[in-house]
C-alpha cells in the first residue's frame, strides 16, 4: 500500500504540517528562555492568520506576510505590557490574549468579508523548488519543494540558536530565565530583555499564522489555528528548550499528524478518534520517556 | 451585616433569574445559535441567511450567537429562553440534548433543533434528508471518477453527517458498483488546514472525487482540489460552486432559509404544533445544485439517469438510507 511516491508525499506533508508549529515553537523557545511563558501565542498566530489574509487581499502576498507579522507583534506587545510591564500572572494574561484574539479576529473577519467569508480567491505563496537540493531523491521533495515560509523556518533554527547561545544578549536573556534577581543585580535590564524576547516570539507566531493562510489553505476562517499555539508550547518542552530539539519535535508532530490522515484515508475499522489522538499520544510518550528529566528555565512564569 | 448583604444579593440573583416568567414579552423574537462561524459558505451561513429572512419576511426581532462547546451551547439556549425568545434555533444535532434539558425550565419557548433527533415537549427537530441529495451527487461522482476512488471529509461522526456519507456511497455504487470509498473525520469544523491535509492525503491515494460535510474546515478540501489536477469536488449544505468554479460539479443543498421560514411562520400564526418536520427532495428544501460550467463533462445519459433517480426518491420508490429516517 505504502509505496515510494506515497512515502515522499507523506514526508512532504510532515514538513508542511510541521512548519507553522516549528516557527511558533522556536519563537516561544526564545520567550520561555527569558522566563516568560506566553499562552497568548495561539492568539498571536490567529491574529497573524487574519492579518495575512486581510493584507494579501488588499496588496498581495508581500503585504500579507508583513501584516501577519505585525498582527502577531501587536498581540505580543499587549501581552508584554500586561505580563512583563504590569506583572500580571502570565498564565492569565496569555489566556486573555488568546480569548481576545479569537473574538476580535472573528469580528473583524465578518466586518471585512461579511457573512460570505474570505473565499478562496486570495493570492498565495506557491511551492518553490530549490535548484540542485530539490533534485535529491526523497530529501529533495520532502525538504526543498516547499513554500518560502518553510525555508524561512529552516533559517530561524540557526538564527535562534546563535542568538540564544552565542551572543551577549542571549546570555542575558537566559539569565533572566534562570535567575532574574541575580541578572538584575548584575546590571541586566530584566523587563526590557523579557519584552524583546516576547516580541520576537510574537513575530514568529504571526509568521506561523501567515504560513497557515498563505502557504496552506489560502483563506481565513475563524479559529482556524485550532490549538496549534498550545501545541507549540508543548513542543517547546518536547524539544528541551533548544531550537534544534524544538524543530525536531515540530517535525515529529507534523509527521504524526500527516500519518493519521494517511491512516484514515487508507481506511480501517479503527475508530477515527484514536487516529486524531495519535499525534498527542506520541508527544506524551516522547515527553515521558525521552525528555522526562530535562528541566525548563528555573524562573519560567515568575514575574520580576 | 456582611451575611445579610450576601443573602440580599442572592435573593436579587434569584429574582433576576425568574424575571421572564413574571413579565413575558409580547414581541415575536427569534434567536439562532450556530456551532461555528457563519462565514463557512455552507451550513452556518445558510442558517444565518434564514434568520435574516425571518426578520425581513415576518418582522421578527432576531439575534444570533456562536457557541462552540457543549457548555456554551447549553448556556446560550438558556440565555435566549430566559430573555423570552419565542423561537430558538439550535443549529445542529449536538443541540438536541442540551435543549431537552433547558426546555423543562422554559416551556413557553419553542426550541427548533436543525438535524435534530426527536420531539420532546417543546423541542422539535427539523430533519433534513440530505442523503437524498448526496445520493445524486454520489451518482455523478461514480460516473465521473477515473480512478474508481471517491472520498469524503467529515467534521465529526454525527448521525446526519454519516447519513450524508451513506447516500453519497450508495449513489456512487448505483452507477459504478466497484467504486472504492474513503472517509476521514477531522474532529473539527473550523480548521481549514486540517481539511486540506486530509483531502491531500486522499488525493495521493488516488481519490479523484471529493465530497464533505465539515463546514468552514471544508474550505481546505476545495483548496486541495483546486491545486490538484483532475480532482473534482462536491459541495455540501449550500451551493458552493463559486468556491472553485472549474472544480465543483454540484452541491447537495439544504435550503435552510426556506425551512426556517416555514416553521417560524407557523409559530407566528399560532398554527404550530410540536412535530417532526422532515424535508427531502420532494419539499424542494433539499436539492442538488448543479454547476452548469462543468456539465459538458457529464457522459451521455447521465443527466437523465440522475433525473430519474431524483424523481424516484421524491416519489418514495427509491430508498437511499440504511436506517429509517422520518
HADDOCK unambig.tbl for C-alpha pairs under 7 A between the chains (distance, minus, plus):
assign (segid A and resid 6 and name CA) (segid B and resid 204 and name CA) 6.65 0.50 0.50
assign (segid A and resid 115 and name CA) (segid B and resid 38 and name CA) 5.91 0.50 0.50
assign (segid A and resid 115 and name CA) (segid B and resid 39 and name CA) 4.65 0.50 0.50
assign (segid A and resid 115 and name CA) (segid B and resid 45 and name CA) 6.65 0.50 0.50
assign (segid A and resid 116 and name CA) (segid B and resid 39 and name CA) 5.11 0.50 0.50
assign (segid A and resid 116 and name CA) (segid B and resid 41 and name CA) 5.68 0.50 0.50
assign (segid A and resid 117 and name CA) (segid B and resid 39 and name CA) 4.30 0.50 0.50
assign (segid A and resid 117 and name CA) (segid B and resid 40 and name CA) 6.36 0.50 0.50
assign (segid A and resid 117 and name CA) (segid B and resid 41 and name CA) 6.69 0.50 0.50
assign (segid A and resid 119 and name CA) (segid B and resid 243 and name CA) 6.24 0.50 0.50
assign (segid A and resid 120 and name CA) (segid B and resid 243 and name CA) 6.09 0.50 0.50
assign (segid A and resid 212 and name CA) (segid B and resid 193 and name CA) 6.77 0.50 0.50
assign (segid A and resid 216 and name CA) (segid B and resid 193 and name CA) 6.43 0.50 0.50
assign (segid A and resid 217 and name CA) (segid B and resid 192 and name CA) 6.44 0.50 0.50
assign (segid A and resid 217 and name CA) (segid B and resid 193 and name CA) 5.56 0.50 0.50
assign (segid A and resid 217 and name CA) (segid B and resid 196 and name CA) 6.69 0.50 0.50
assign (segid A and resid 217 and name CA) (segid B and resid 220 and name CA) 5.43 0.50 0.50
assign (segid A and resid 217 and name CA) (segid B and resid 223 and name CA) 6.03 0.50 0.50
assign (segid A and resid 221 and name CA) (segid B and resid 190 and name CA) 6.73 0.50 0.50
assign (segid A and resid 221 and name CA) (segid B and resid 216 and name CA) 6.50 0.50 0.50
assign (segid A and resid 222 and name CA) (segid B and resid 37 and name CA) 6.37 0.50 0.50
assign (segid A and resid 222 and name CA) (segid B and resid 190 and name CA) 6.65 0.50 0.50
assign (segid A and resid 223 and name CA) (segid B and resid 190 and name CA) 6.00 0.50 0.50
assign (segid A and resid 224 and name CA) (segid B and resid 190 and name CA) 5.44 0.50 0.50
assign (segid A and resid 224 and name CA) (segid B and resid 191 and name CA) 4.47 0.50 0.50
assign (segid A and resid 224 and name CA) (segid B and resid 192 and name CA) 6.18 0.50 0.50
assign (segid A and resid 225 and name CA) (segid B and resid 191 and name CA) 6.47 0.50 0.50
assign (segid A and resid 226 and name CA) (segid B and resid 191 and name CA) 5.66 0.50 0.50
assign (segid A and resid 261 and name CA) (segid B and resid 198 and name CA) 5.25 0.50 0.50
assign (segid A and resid 261 and name CA) (segid B and resid 201 and name CA) 6.21 0.50 0.50
assign (segid A and resid 262 and name CA) (segid B and resid 201 and name CA) 5.49 0.50 0.50
assign (segid A and resid 264 and name CA) (segid B and resid 183 and name CA) 6.91 0.50 0.50
assign (segid A and resid 264 and name CA) (segid B and resid 184 and name CA) 5.41 0.50 0.50
assign (segid A and resid 265 and name CA) (segid B and resid 182 and name CA) 5.72 0.50 0.50
assign (segid A and resid 265 and name CA) (segid B and resid 183 and name CA) 6.21 0.50 0.50
assign (segid A and resid 265 and name CA) (segid B and resid 184 and name CA) 5.98 0.50 0.50
assign (segid A and resid 265 and name CA) (segid B and resid 201 and name CA) 6.57 0.50 0.50
assign (segid A and resid 265 and name CA) (segid B and resid 202 and name CA) 5.39 0.50 0.50
assign (segid A and resid 267 and name CA) (segid B and resid 182 and name CA) 6.26 0.50 0.50
assign (segid A and resid 272 and name CA) (segid B and resid 185 and name CA) 6.59 0.50 0.50
